[in-house]
Amino acid sequence: MLRQISHLLITLVLVSTAAILTYGQTTSACPTVTVNGPAGEIYPGDMAWFSIDPKLLDITGLIFQWTVSSGTIVSGQGKAVIQVATDERSRGTSIVATVEISGLPEGCKNLASETAGIKLPGDPPLLEEYGNLPLAEERERLNTVVVEWSKNPSWYLYFILNSDAKDPAAAYDARVERIKKYLTANKSLPAERLVFVNGGSFDHRTKIYGVPPDPRELAAKGCPSLSINGPAGIVAEGDIARYTAKIDLVGSTITPRFQWTTSVGEIVSGQGTNTIEVRQPDRIITATVEVSGLPPECPNIASEVSFGDPAPQAMKIGGMSNTTPPDLEVVRRFRDELRANPNNQGFIFLAYPPNLPKAKIAARENAIRDLLTKERLMGDFDGSRITLVQATSKRDITEFWRVPPGASNPTCESCDYVRGCSSIGIERKSGIVKAGDVVVFSVKDRAAVEGLSFYWTVRNGKIESGQGTSSIRVRPTTYITRPVTATLKVRGLPEGCADTFEESYAIPCHPYLATSVDVSFWSEYRNVPWTRERKEIESLFSRALRRQPEKIAYIEKGFPLNSTVRERDAAIRRIQNYVHTTLRIPRGKLFVRPSIGRSATRLYLVPDDSPALSADWKDSCSP
């Protein structure tokens, strides 16, 4: 099936994306020089097609000189499209096709390359392995193989047989006959699907592999290709993951029927059709479709997975005693974790014994702040992301935590809380705050509030309701990187207990947090190959922008902290070239910005007057 897909993709080469590798100087009149190649890897023995950008064909008098790193150019030398033959010797390597163009204006880039990977076959799945067993036990093992084979009846079963007998050849023949007779006579497996190989060793081990048939063999039998298209990238918990069964029925009279199953998640619509919608849980979904109505020898089952975005969890970085000198190694780990995760909050638990004077408590807080700033451990880090939490504990310790957006606030893991001191804290509902929304802060331990009074203060927000109660509603007054911070003073607790608590809502640098509510989030993906990334980008224009043509496509391209300026510029140029050159989208309809320190790339539609489109927006969000 994969080889059929490769042939299909090769026929679409004139609209595939090119990797650009150019040399020389540019002028404003110079055309873009790119090479298009196969989308994805090809198989040894297949033909690889490479072509120049079709728009260059409008320029007369150009001469194309092609070279390839491997394989043989069998047609097209001197033309805009070449055909390259591969063979078994190229298995697991790649072809770099380079074109040098003569006839372009002086000073224009005239050299471009594209790379096509050639597949290295992976190991077939091992279905069963066993040693020298009694006949009854061996048949039990064979029965499990039959069950697996029934899921893919077009597969071949490869038996690798070894023997420890004095006459290995005779013993091998006897075992082949015994296994073959049982599977064909008792289990009705077709003999042509059983392949036996003498392993040549004397350990009496049997290994059974399931090997898919050659796609060309299936095509010759009239079998349609069957596959599933699933979501591109990670699907947030609770969102809809769509799966579509793709089956090639050209020239066929088959009427397929679809039966879907999922490993987890609820199928909310589409059962019995070729497309289903599944409510994404916080884990991987495997969606499987069984298609009835196909010829008996044809594969009729396919699967695809989608990756859920699990609920984030707070992570403890470390702790240290307050009665010994500070552990700088723990503080440095805390710093590095926050730098590597620029949208996360830092929590520091200051646990102190009962009746410690408030002046000493304040001195300890100041000492921690000094440790994070005066020692330059935080560098240019935005210290407003740190929340200091007081706790009354028999153990005199400090703990450091990293809290991702949406994660529940941690509790002090090593604290030995004093009896009589309630574990009061502040919690807020997880999720994204859009412009105009409110944030709700509440007392965490509702059972402990009887007889207590509360006084709230808020930074970067306005209390709309709830002052004096255990829950308040706050409307943010600033966005981008300034968190909304609520501080709670509790009166009526026993002497010596912590009575002041603080919680912040760290607003990530998402464009819809700095613009109006009509900004639309489209999709998100992480660490996907370019072939899949460009499909996500194409859908932003072919589907999203078509529905809202007045908007601007806004892409935040994620990069690791250790990425270089050159790497970031190259990745952004590739997106821009694909959008403007291949998709032919006007330049004013795309805005791409690097998002350093994130693994995710996010796609949005924003109004053309959005502050997110200004050159200096988000400068303070860089790590």
C-alpha positions, 0 to 999 in steps of 0.5 A, spaced: 500 500 500 505 504 501 508 503 494 502 505 491 501 511 495 508 513 493 507 512 486 500 516 487 504 522 490 510 522 484 504 523 479 503 529 483 510 532 483 508 538 480 505 541 486 509 538 491 513 543 496 521 544 494 527 544 499 531 550 496 538 550 496 541 556 492 547 560 491 549 567 488 546 574 489 539 576 488 536 581 485 529 584 485 528 581 478 530 574 479 525 568 479 525 563 485 529 557 483 526 551 486 526 543 485 520 539 486 521 532 488 517 526 491 513 527 497 515 522 502 520 516 501 520 511 495 522 504 494 528 501 491 526 500 484 521 505 483 522 511 479 523 518 482 521 524 478 524 531 479 522 538 476 523 545 477 518 550 479 512 551 473 513 558 473 520 558 470 517 555 464 514 562 462 521 564 461 524 562 454 531 560 453 533 557 459 537 551 459 537 546 465 543 541 467 541 536 472 546 532 476 544 526 481 548 523 487 545 516 486 541 513 481 541 514 473 537 519 469 533 515 464 530 521 461 529 529 461 536 531 461 536 538 459 529 539 460 524 541 466 523 534 468 527 528 469 526 521 471 531 517 475 531 510 476 533 507 483 535 499 484 536 495 490 543 498 491 540 504 493 536 501 499 536 506 505 540 511 502 537 518 498 538 521 492 540 529 491 538 532 485 541 538 483 539 543 477 543 548 474 540 553 470 543 557 464 539 563 461 537 567 468 538 574 469 546 576 471 546 575 478 540 571 480 540 564 483 541 559 478 542 553 483 537 548 487 536 541 489 531 537 492 532 530 496 528 524 495 529 518 501 529 511 499 526 506 504 529 501 508 525 495 509 523 495 517 523 488 520 516 484 519 512 483 526 514 477 530 507 474 531 510 468 535 516 465 538 517 458 542 522 453 543 521 445 543 514 444 546 509 438 546 504 438 540 498 440 544 502 447 546 505 448 539 498 448 537 496 453 542 501 457 539 499 456 532 492 458 534 494 465 536 498 466 530 491 464 526 487 469 530 493 475 528 493 472 521 485 473 520 486 480 521 490 481 515 488 475 511 492 477 505 499 477 509 504 471 508 506 467 514 514 466 515 516 460 519 523 460 521 525 453 523 531 451 527 532 444 530 537 440 535 536 433 532 541 429 529 538 429 522 536 436 522 534 436 514 529 430 516 527 434 522 526 440 519 521 437 513 517 433 519 516 439 522 514 443 516 509 438 514 506 437 521 505 445 521 502 446 514 497 440 515 495 443 522 494 450 519 491 448 512 487 442 514 484 444 521 484 452 520 483 452 513 489 457 512 491 457 504 497 453 503 500 459 498 500 464 504 505 459 508 512 460 507 517 456 511 525 457 512 530 453 515 534 457 520 540 453 520 541 453 527 540 448 533 536 451 538 530 448 536 527 455 536 521 457 532 519 464 529 513 466 526 513 473 522 507 476 518 509 479 512 504 484 508 504 482 500 507 486 495 502 492 493 503 490 486 501 483 487 494 486 491 493 491 485 494 485 480 488 481 484 484 487 483 485 489 491 483 497 492 488 500 496 486 502 503 488 507 508 486 512 514 487 519 514 487 521 521 489 528 525 495 532 523 499 533 530 496 533 537 489 533 539 487 537 545 483 533 550 475 534 549 476 536 542 474 532 536 479 527 532 477 526 525 478 519 521 477 518 514 478 511 510 481 512 504 479 506 499 481 506 491 475 504 488 476 506 481 473 501 476 470 497 481 463 495 482 465 494 490 460 497 495 464 498 501 461 498 508 465 501 514 465 498 521 469 502 526 472 501 533 477 505 537 481 503 543 479 509 547 474 515 546 467 516 544 465 515 537 460 521 536 458 521 529 460 517 523 459 510 524 458 506 518 460 511 514 467 512 511 469 518 516 468 518 524 469 523 529 471 521 536 472 525 542 479 525 544 481 523 551 488 525 554 491 519 551 493 516 544 487 513 540 487 507 535 482 508 530 481 501 526 476 500 520 474 494 517 471 494 510 466 489 508 465 487 501 472 487 498 474 480 495 476 475 500 484 475 499 484 483 499 486 487 506 480 490 509 483 492 516 486 499 517 488 503 523 491 510 525 492 513 531 492 520 534 495 523 540 492 526 545 494 532 549 494 529 556 492 534 562 499 538 564 502 536 571 506 540 576 513 538 576 517 538 583 524 541 581 527 540 588 528 542 595 533 544 600 533 545 608 532 552 610 537 551 616 543 550 612 546 554 606 542 555 600 543 549 595 545 553 588 544 547 584 537 546 586 536 554 584 539 553 578 535 547 575 529 551 577 532 557 573 533 552 567 526 549 567 523 556 567 527 558 561 526 552 557 518 552 558 517 560 558 509 559 559 510 555 565 509 558 572 514 557 578 512 555 585 516 556 591 514 553 597 517 557 604 515 552 609 517 554 616 515 552 623 509 555 627 510 561 631 516 564 627 516 571 627 513 575 621 519 579 620 523 572 619 518 570 614 519 576 610 526 576 611 526 569 608 522 571 602 527 577 601 533 572 601 529 567 596 528 573 591 535 576 592 538 569 591 534 569 584 536 576 582 542 578 585 546 572 584 544 573 577 541 566 577 535 568 573 539 573 568 533 576 564 528 572 566 521 575 568 521 574 575 513 576 576 512 568 574 514 566 580 509 565 586 511 564 593 507 560 597 507 560 605 506 553 609 506 552 616 510 545 617 514 542 622 520 541 617 523 548 615 524 547 608 523 550 601 521 547 595 521 549 588 516 547 582 514 548 575 507 549 573 505 548 566 499 552 564 492 549 565 496 544 571 493 544 578 497 548 583 502 543 587 502 542 594 508 542 598 511 534 598 515 534 604 512 539 608 510 536 615 503 540 616 502 542 623 495 540 626 490 545 626 493 549 620 488 548 615 491 547 608 488 553 605 490 555 598 487 558 592 485 555 586 483 557 579 479 554 573 484 551 568 484 553 561 485 559 556 483 566 558 480 570 552 480 578 551 474 580 555 473 573 559 474 573 567 478 569 571 475 566 578 480 565 584 477 560 589 479 558 596 482 551 595 479 547 602 472 549 602 471 545 608 476 549 612 473 556 611 467 556 616 468 562 621 474 565 617 474 572 613 477 573 607 480 580 604 483 579 597 487 584 593 489 583 585 494 585 581 493 587 573 486 585 574 479 588 577 475 584 582 468 584 579 465 580 585 466 576 591 470 581 595 470 578 602 468 571 600 471 565 599 471 566 591 472 572 587 471 574 579 477 578 576 477 581 569 484 582 567 486 589 565 493 587 562 494 581 557 501 578 553 506 577 559 503 580 565 499 575 570 493 576 574 495 575 581 490 574 587 493 575 594 488 572 599 489 574 607 485 570 611 483 572 618 481 567 624 486 562 623 490 559 629 496 563 631 502 561 627 499 558 621 500 561 614 495 566 613 497 569 606 496 566 600 497 568 592 496 565 586 497 568 579 494 566 572 500 566 567 497 569 560 501 565 555 503 569 548 498 567 544 495 572 539 488 572 541 490 574 548 492 580 546 487 582 540 479 582 540 475 575 541 474 574 533 481 571 533 480 564 531 485 558 533 485 553 527 490 548 529 497 545 532 502 540 531 509 538 534 515 535 531 512 533 524 515 531 518 515 537 512 510 533 508 505 533 514 506 540 516 505 543 509 498 539 509 496 543 515 499 549 512 495 548 506 488 547 510 489 553 514 488 557 507 484 552 503 479 551 509 480 556 514 481 562 510 476 561 505 471 561 510 474 568 513 477 571 507 478 578 511 483 575 516 490 574 516 493 567 517 498 567 523 503 562 524 507 561 530 513 556 528 515 553 534 523 552 535 527 549 541 531 554 545 538 551 542 536 553 535 540 558 531 538 564 527 540 560 521 535 554 522 529 559 524 530 563 518 531 557 514 524 554 516 520 560 516 523 561 509 520 554 507 513 556 510 513 563 506 516 560 499 511 554 500 505 559 501 507 564 496 510 560 491 506 553 491 499 555 494 500 562 490 497 566 496 498 574 496 504 576 501 499 580 505 495 574 507 501 571 511 504 572 517 510 568 520 513 569 527 518 564 531 516 562 537 522 560 541 522 555 547 516 551 544 515 545 541 508 546 538 507 550 532 500 554 532 496 556 526 491 562 527 486 567 523 487 574 526 484 581 524 488 585 519 489 590 525 491 585 530 497 587 535 500 581 534 502 583 527 506 589 529 513 588 529 515 589 536 509 585 539 511 579 543 518 581 544 518 580 552 515 573 551 522 571 548 526 566 553 
